[in-house]
Amino acid sequence: MSKNKYLAVFTSVAQRVEAQNLAKSILDQRFAACVQISEIESFYRWNGNIQNDTEYRVMFKTDVNHYAQLEQAIRELHPYELPAIYALPMEAVDPAFAAWVDENLGEI
């Protein structure tokens, strides 16, 4: 069993093409092993007003060792003034999946 700690890292963008560009760039840099894109409806407060928009949630599967590089890359590519970037730990990870993630991340 891997001793590595894995993360699901999230952000959201306004356009599908922006999500796809993030996914491709992060995978090219090997900061994540997998990226999933989901269409969502977001309600949020911005500049004192309640907003309601369609967005695309982007989830990156990575490990704690790649988080800082991943976060920086998202920040550099993200179109928002204030991107939401946050990570949730993957508490229970199938060993075969963990090995696949390890194989598909770049060297640190």
KOLBA-364972 format. One record per residue (C-alpha): residue in three letters; chain; x, y, z. Coordinates in nm, 4 decimals, padded with zeros to 6 digits. Example, Ala and Ser with C-alpha at 12.3 -4.5 7.8 and 13.67 -1.06 7.14 Angstrom:
// KOLBA-364972
REC aa ch xx yy zz
REC Ala A 01.2300 -00.4500 00.7800;
REC Ser A 01.3670 -00.1060 00.7140;
//
This chain:
// KOLBA-364972
REC aa ch xx yy zz
REC Met A 00.0000 00.0000 00.0000;
REC Ser A 00.1266 00.3464 -00.0905;
REC Lys A 00.2331 00.5734 00.1924;
REC Asn A 00.1572 00.8744 -00.0248;
REC Lys A -00.1307 01.1093 00.0629;
REC Tyr A -00.3692 01.1901 -00.2187;
REC Leu A -00.5823 01.4971 -00.2841;
REC Ala A -00.8792 01.5986 -00.4927;
REC Val A -00.8108 01.9617 -00.5876;
REC Phe A -01.0965 02.1785 -00.7120;
REC Thr A -01.1512 02.5014 -00.8979;
REC Ser A -01.4249 02.6353 -01.1261;
REC Val A -01.4289 02.8428 -01.4443;
REC Ala A -01.6958 03.0071 -01.6590;
REC Gln A -01.6355 02.8327 -01.9925;
REC Arg A -01.5901 02.4661 -02.0855;
REC Val A -01.2917 02.5552 -02.3068;
REC Glu A -01.1220 02.7200 -02.0064;
REC Ala A -01.1723 02.3996 -01.8063;
REC Gln A -01.0381 02.1911 -02.0932;
REC Asn A -00.7330 02.4164 -02.1286;
REC Leu A -00.6625 02.3858 -01.7554;
REC Ala A -00.6968 02.0087 -01.7746;
REC Lys A -00.4621 01.9716 -02.0708;
REC Ser A -00.1984 02.2058 -01.9316;
REC Ile A -00.1947 02.0441 -01.5860;
REC Leu A -00.1757 01.6948 -01.7368;
REC Asp A 00.1069 01.8047 -01.9691;
REC Gln A 00.2991 01.9315 -01.6664;
REC Arg A 00.2212 01.6069 -01.4772;
REC Phe A 00.0933 01.7919 -01.1681;
REC Ala A -00.2192 01.5708 -01.1716;
REC Ala A -00.2866 01.2195 -01.2964;
REC Cys A -00.6488 01.2810 -01.3913;
REC Val A -00.8772 01.5808 -01.4400;
REC Gln A -01.2557 01.5700 -01.4413;
REC Ile A -01.4863 01.8473 -01.5617;
REC Ser A -01.8496 01.8844 -01.4516;
REC Glu A -02.1058 02.1474 -01.5458;
REC Ile A -02.2515 02.3097 -01.2335;
REC Glu A -02.4824 02.5946 -01.1369;
REC Ser A -02.3228 02.8392 -00.8938;
REC Phe A -02.4798 03.0927 -00.6621;
REC Tyr A -02.2362 03.3293 -00.4921;
REC Arg A -02.1952 03.6805 -00.3626;
REC Trp A -01.9576 03.9048 -00.5611;
REC Asn A -01.9102 04.2796 -00.5080;
REC Gly A -02.2165 04.2912 -00.2835;
REC Asn A -02.4507 04.1225 -00.5312;
REC Ile A -02.5803 03.7676 -00.5516;
REC Gln A -02.4741 03.6043 -00.8772;
REC Asn A -02.6089 03.2927 -01.0488;
REC Asp A -02.4020 03.1422 -01.3284;
REC Thr A -02.3273 02.8193 -01.5085;
REC Glu A -01.9702 02.7179 -01.4346;
REC Tyr A -01.7465 02.4187 -01.4879;
REC Arg A -01.6001 02.2470 -01.1830;
REC Val A -01.2545 02.1106 -01.2480;
REC Met A -01.1272 01.8346 -01.0179;
REC Phe A -00.7626 01.7312 -01.0272;
REC Lys A -00.6442 01.4009 -00.8773;
REC Thr A -00.2952 01.4420 -00.7340;
REC Asp A -00.0862 01.3928 -00.4215;
REC Val A 00.0286 01.6291 -00.1472;
REC Asn A 00.3786 01.6473 -00.2956;
REC His A 00.2465 01.8045 -00.6178;
REC Tyr A -00.0068 02.0401 -00.4575;
REC Ala A 00.2066 02.3570 -00.4484;
REC Gln A 00.3033 02.3210 -00.8158;
REC Leu A -00.0548 02.2424 -00.9121;
REC Glu A -00.1939 02.5406 -00.7216;
REC Gln A 00.0607 02.7756 -00.8809;
REC Ala A -00.0148 02.6445 -01.2299;
REC Ile A -00.3912 02.6859 -01.1754;
REC Arg A -00.3348 03.0415 -01.0508;
REC Glu A -00.1231 03.1307 -01.3556;
REC Leu A -00.3770 02.9884 -01.6034;
REC His A -00.7021 03.0828 -01.4287;
REC Pro A -00.9161 03.3565 -01.5878;
REC Tyr A -01.0829 03.4697 -01.2613;
REC Glu A -00.9656 03.7613 -01.0493;
REC Leu A -01.0112 03.5445 -00.7402;
REC Pro A -01.0124 03.1751 -00.8268;
REC Ala A -01.1394 02.9258 -00.5733;
REC Ile A -00.8645 02.6665 -00.5328;
REC Tyr A -00.9050 02.4109 -00.2562;
REC Ala A -00.8143 02.0515 -00.1825;
REC Leu A -00.9853 01.7673 -00.0022;
REC Pro A -00.7924 01.4667 00.1215;
REC Met A -00.8688 01.1281 -00.0256;
REC Glu A -00.8963 00.9289 00.2963;
REC Ala A -00.9363 00.5803 00.1512;
REC Val A -00.7702 00.5108 -00.1830;
REC Asp A -00.7716 00.1799 -00.3676;
REC Pro A -00.4084 00.0601 -00.3841;
REC Ala A -00.4220 -00.0080 -00.7587;
REC Phe A -00.5612 00.3410 -00.8233;
REC Ala A -00.2967 00.4941 -00.5942;
REC Ala A -00.0237 00.3171 -00.7906;
REC Trp A -00.1706 00.4527 -01.1159;
REC Val A -00.1734 00.8087 -00.9760;
REC Asp A 00.1890 00.7674 -00.8656;
REC Glu A 00.2894 00.6449 -01.2129;
REC Asn A 00.1244 00.9414 -01.3855;
REC Leu A 00.2617 01.2253 -01.1762;
REC Gly A 00.5900 01.3927 -01.2627;
REC Glu A 00.9083 01.3850 -01.0584;
REC Ile A 00.9433 01.6476 -00.7890;
//
